[in-house]
Amino acid sequence: MRHFGHIAPEVRQRLFHREPCAFTADSPPHLLASALGATLYSPATRPRLADDIMKQAGRGVISMVLCLEDSIDDAEVADAEENLVRQFADLAARDVEPPLLFIRVRAAEQIPDLVRRLGTGVRLLSGFVLPKFTEERGVPFLEAMVAAEADLPADLASTASPASPASPASPAGPGRRLFAMPVLESPELLHLESRAETLAGISRTVDKYRDRVLALRLGVTDFCSAYGLRRPPDMTAYDVQIVAAVIADVVNVLGRADGTGFTVTGPVWEYFRVQERMFKPQLRRSPFLEGRADELRQALIEHDMDGLLREIELDRANGLQGKTCIHPSHVLPVHALSVVSHEEFSDAEDILRPERGGGGVLRSSYTNKMNEVKPHRAWAERTLRRAEVFGVAKEDIGFVELLTAGIPG
């Protein structure tokens, strides 16, 4: 699989200075964490889930979460589990490569039970999403994953984790590598008096299981729920100050660029189509002046995408990568804005040149900014990781062209 792999090769050649790389579910964890992109959630109750998964893969979706938790009714859990088993068997029989698939569970005991029931279909499973994650609740989930891997058939050993057998992050036996994506959404994390202790506990837990934790996800809807809030469609998560404060603290503790941090993904955007707008649209007209792009701008505004685009940019500015999505229309904007611009790529390459190892300051090749080698090094390294999986746009290509090219004809 690869980002923008659903568009024609000749179109990719026109758009990209460097095309996105190809990867599989067994690629190195650091690459997969960067490649998650827009992770599309789907209720596990959907009767044609296997068809839905492959349909979305054909439209550029790279990662999906099949949800057994908040998106379904409590009374539907048993039926949803049975449906997952059937749908994974259906996918396995097709002999196709689906997106990276994760199951969001409610309780730790579901993990070994589902792994057992999936049978050989488990080879299509990349891992589990762990809700309401804290140190106390998270450890049983992660221990359950270790136990489930130990019981997997030996014929899946070729995709075992390369981590040390002595580490709790390693499969205890020859089982398939399964990743965890904890969701940080508990009230203890939101409440000021317990936030520091909760973050410290989460940090201890994910550090102990570092090789197993692919990314940390933010449950902003649950944060808002704790205070009876819901952000309107013309405001981002960063306009809700109590939410913005938690995001900042999570990145501060868990998203550091010194080798101790993790990939932290952006929060969900809840809206599909705006009914009534209080504020002016947030999309400037000038980038959309050519061809059908003005129609695209209007469609984005009508479907409330201008707020989404702004939030995606704010996600990256605040240290987040990728985004949780609950509607297919959100996927392409996330991916288009994840492509590294030619200017960003030029800056990153200049900063990381071997001869610049001693530091210093240089004018950017675009002659519009200062690149200070030592302070900007971590940014440059992160930018090149993003460039590997999302590609580098050509010098005259912007997000409008990438959006337009990815829309089905």
HELIX and SHEET records of a PDB file:
HELIX    1   1 PRO A    9  LEU A   15  1                                   7    
HELIX    2   2 PRO A   29  ALA A   35  1                                   7    
HELIX    3   3 LEU A   49  ALA A   57  1                                   9    
HELIX    4   4 ASP A   74  GLU A   76  5                                   3    
HELIX    5   5 VAL A   77  ARG A   94  1                                  18    
HELIX    6   6 GLN A  110  LEU A  118  1                                   9    
HELIX    7   7 GLY A  119  LEU A  124  5                                   6    
HELIX    8   8 GLU A  135  ALA A  150  1                                  16    
HELIX    9   9 ALA A  154  THR A  159  5                                   6    
HELIX   10  10 PRO A  187  LEU A  190  1                                   4    
HELIX   11  11 LEU A  192  LYS A  208  1                                  17    
HELIX   12  12 VAL A  220  SER A  225  1                                   6    
HELIX   13  13 ALA A  237  ASP A  239  5                                   3    
HELIX   14  14 GLN A  241  LEU A  254  1                                  14    
HELIX   15  15 SER A  286  PHE A  288  5                                   3    
HELIX   16  16 ALA A  293  GLU A  302  1                                  10    
HELIX   17  17 MET A  305  ALA A  317  1                                  13    
HELIX   18  18 PRO A  328  HIS A  330  5                                   3    
HELIX   19  19 VAL A  331  ALA A  336  1                                   6    
HELIX   20  20 HIS A  342  ILE A  351  1                                  10    
HELIX   21  21 PRO A  354  ARG A  356  5                                   3    
HELIX   22  22 VAL A  373  PHE A  390  1                                  18    
HELIX   23  23 PHE A  399  GLY A  406  1                                   8    
SHEET    1   A 2 PHE A  16  ARG A  18  0                                        
SHEET    2   A 2 VAL A 392  ALA A 393 -1                                        
SHEET    1   B 7 ARG A 217  LEU A 218  0                                        
SHEET    2   B 7 PHE A 179  LEU A 184  1                                        
SHEET    3   B 7 LEU A 125  LEU A 130  1                                        
SHEET    4   B 7 LEU A 100  ARG A 104  1                                        
SHEET    5   B 7 SER A  63  CYS A  67  1                                        
SHEET    6   B 7 ALA A  38  PRO A  43  1                                        
SHEET    7   B 7 LYS A 323  CYS A 325  1                                        
SHEET    1   C 2 VAL A 361  ARG A 363  0                                        
SHEET    2   C 2 MET A 370  GLU A 372 -1                                        
END                                                                             
